[in-house]
Every structure is written in C-alpha cells, then in structure tokens.
C-alpha cells in the first residue's frame, strides 16, 4: 500500500504555538490563497442570500427583517476567527488531540438525549440552552474525520490487511459516531457522515476490497432504516411517484421546483422571491438553493455550483501535495462532507433525491453548521500550508541532489 510517512508537522508539544500571522502570510502559494478566496466568497454569498430568504419569516417572528441575517452574521464572525486559528495550528496539534476530540464530540452528541435536547421536524439532533441552540453532530463530523486521519497514519505499516483497515476506524469508531446521531433519527446527517468516512478512507489509501465491504454494508443499512420508518418510506415513495400530494409530503419539494422554475434564466431579482412569503418551508435553510434560482435565475444557480466545483478542484490539489496520509485522509473527508453535502442539497431541491433535511454548506442559515464548516476548512488550510512547505523541502532536496 503506497503512502507517505508523516514528517515535519510532528514535534514537541511546546513547539505547537498558534500564530495567526502564519495563517495570514500565505506567501506565493496559490492553493492557500484560493482556499481563503473561495471560502470567503461562499460565506459572503450565503449571508446575502440568508438576508433575502429569511427577511419575511424573521419579520413574522417579530425579529425584524434582519433577524435571521444578524444571527448568521454573528456565527460568521465566530467561525472566521476559528478558521484562522485552525489554519495556524500545526498538524501535530490535531494528531495529538484527535482521540480527545472524538470523545468530546460523542459526549456532546449524547446531550441531545438529555433535557437539553429538542426535536426539530421529528429529528432529535439539537440541544438548546436558553435562547441558544446548537447541532452537536456538526462538531462530531470534524472530530471524526480528524480522528480517522490520525488512526490511518499511525496504522500505516499495517494497512492493506482488512482487519487493520476496519479496526478501529469502522469497528467501533465510525459506527459509534454514526450510531449516536442515528439514535436521534437524523438519517440525512448520518448519510453525509457515512460518505465522509468513506471519502476519508479512500483518499487515505484504504484498499478497494475494504471500501467495497464498507459501501455494501452502508447500502444495506440505509435500506433497513428506510424500510423500518414509515416517515422515511413515505418520503421515498412520494418522491418516486412525483410528489403529487402537494398538500402533504410533496408540498416542500413542489414549491421548491416552482420557485426554481419561476426564476427563469436571469431570475426575478435579488429580494423579489415569492416563495419566501411562507410558501416554501425552510427557505433560508434546506431550500435556500431554490430561492437562489428564483431570485438570480439559472445563472445564479450555476454560479453556486461553479463555486463548489472550484472548491473541489482546490481541495484535490491540497490532497496531491499533502505531506502524509493524515493530510490526504482529512482533506478527502472534508471534501466529501462539504462538497458532497452541497450536491445532495442541490439534488434534493431539483428533485433528484427525496427530501433528506441537509443544508447547503456555507450558504444556508444555520450557525453550528457554518462554524463547523469554517473550522474544518481552517484545518484544510493548515494541511495546505504544510503541503506547500513539504513541496518546498522536496524541491530543495532535489536541488541539492542534482548539484555536482
């Protein structure tokens, strides 16, 4: 099994100092600059669309036209500094504390089953303390992908044998993490997390045989949980029949399609959506892409898709330049998490998939999701910076070797 061994990011704990200047001094590395640029572009675009799509529901809820926007902007102001801090941290920090982060993520997720937990659309995946609500599974996603990268790096000499590729990444690690989320009946989040796990293992260099076994087990599990839930089964059957029951389960997907169709090529103009006037549930969250299509038209919708395509290309470049298996696995997992979830969300809105209840990353309203995605991208930037340094070291070593 091919794979690079970890190098220069390790070091003594005392050497793991945070330097925001290092995060901002991107130098001439275009990959790091591109990551910052596309991230800020997506977040900025998201804030504009949250302002437009949430204005009516915020006003009806006595929060003023800007209520939803200020909430999202507040979380952006929290998430961006966290991204910069994560980008400045040395990779040794994440490798050292990965097990603790995973344990903390699982504990936080278990809080949804305490009196702090609340139900949202039948899913118990939120906690509320006073007026503050949060979705612990978003933090668990980041903890899980960092932990997988750490384990794969440490077990590198043993990879290639299914037992060591499955234990402890799948058994019991990922199963416990996905299981505590599934206990809250949030199958959409579980599907994203499962894809993230497979993505991290694929880019981390796991054998095709092991990946095939994991994928088969995942498909069988999804079939089981769909068939044993009347709500999920009705959603699937409604999607397969074209959601003709527009007064019931088909209301949201149909109004989403009508909003997209109403936008035409150039849209009705920013702020001009009719669907956001309480016709489309979750207009600022799960179905914000429908508002993008209605107000900015096909051109705006394609722009959103293009931004995620660019993010994909940049992150793939980070993977190819990463120093070790940890970097490749973590960036691969985050790539599948953010971009994969984006295209699942878009697929739901355009009617390719049944309603799964997952937001559009970096764009949809949702504070916990925004902070988690920004922090994850900070880790990716840290890996990109380390990868740039690694490429520089290789170039210098090659220059010394070629010198007579």
Secondary structure, 3 states (H helix, E strand, C coil): CCCCCCCCCCCCHHHCCCCHHHHHCCCCCHHHHHHHHHHHHHHHHHHHHHHHHHHHHHHHCCCCCCHHHHHHHHHHHHHHHHHHHHHHCCHHHHHHHHHHHHHHHHHHHHHHHCCCEEEECCEEEEEEECCEEECHHHHHHHHHHHHHHHHHHHCHHHCCCHHHHHCCHHHHHHHHHHHHHHCCCCHHHHHHHHHHHHHHHHHCCCCHHHHHHHHHHHHHHHHHHHHCCHHHHHHHHHHHCCCCCCCCCHHHHHHHHHHHHHHCCCCCCCCCCCCCCCCCCCCCCCCHHHHHHHHHHHHHHHHHHHHHHHHHHHHHHHHHHCCCHHHHHHHHHHHHHHHHHHHHHHHHHCCCCCCCCCCCCCCCCCHHHHHHHHHHHHHHHHHHHHHHHHHHHHHHHHHHHHCC
